[in-house]
């Protein structure tokens, strides 16, 4: 079992890989089935994934954003980008 911090970093990276462009910036869909599957989970509301999302919010790495299309949408903060580490910006 991954620890919460490690899973949070992986979730942030996967969410970033599958991000969408909106006026609010790069929007991350942390509950997206593709993101969830790629992390090895079946349920986006599994205890481990919920804990990972809370970890990201508690450390101000992501902020909730309501774009009116889906629950669980976030934007990555500057602190989150730094914490995520080297990752290609596309």
C-alpha positions, 0 to 999 in steps of 0.5 A, spaced: 500 500 500 502 506 498 503 512 503 498 518 502 503 523 500 506 518 495 499 517 492 497 524 492 503 526 488 501 520 483 494 523 483 496 530 482 501 527 476 495 523 473 490 529 473 495 533 470 497 528 464 489 528 463 488 536 464 483 540 460 484 547 458 478 552 461 478 559 462 480 558 469 486 555 467 488 547 467 483 544 470 484 537 473 479 532 473 481 528 479 475 523 479 476 521 472 475 514 471 481 514 466 485 517 472 483 512 477 484 506 473 491 508 471 492 509 479 490 502 479 483 503 483 476 502 481 472 507 485 474 514 485 471 515 492 476 509 495 478 511 501 485 512 499 484 516 493 479 521 497 485 521 503 490 523 497 485 529 494 485 531 502 492 531 502 493 535 496 488 540 498 490 541 505 497 542 503 494 548 498 497 544 492 490 544 488 484 548 489 477 546 488 474 550 481 466 549 479 466 549 472 459 546 472 461 540 468 463 535 473 464 534 481 471 534 483 474 539 479 481 542 481 486 547 479 493 546 480 497 551 485 504 554 484 506 550 490 502 544 487 506 545 480 513 545 484 511 539 489 509 535 483 516 536 480 519 536 474 514 534 469 513 537 462 509 542 461 505 541 454 
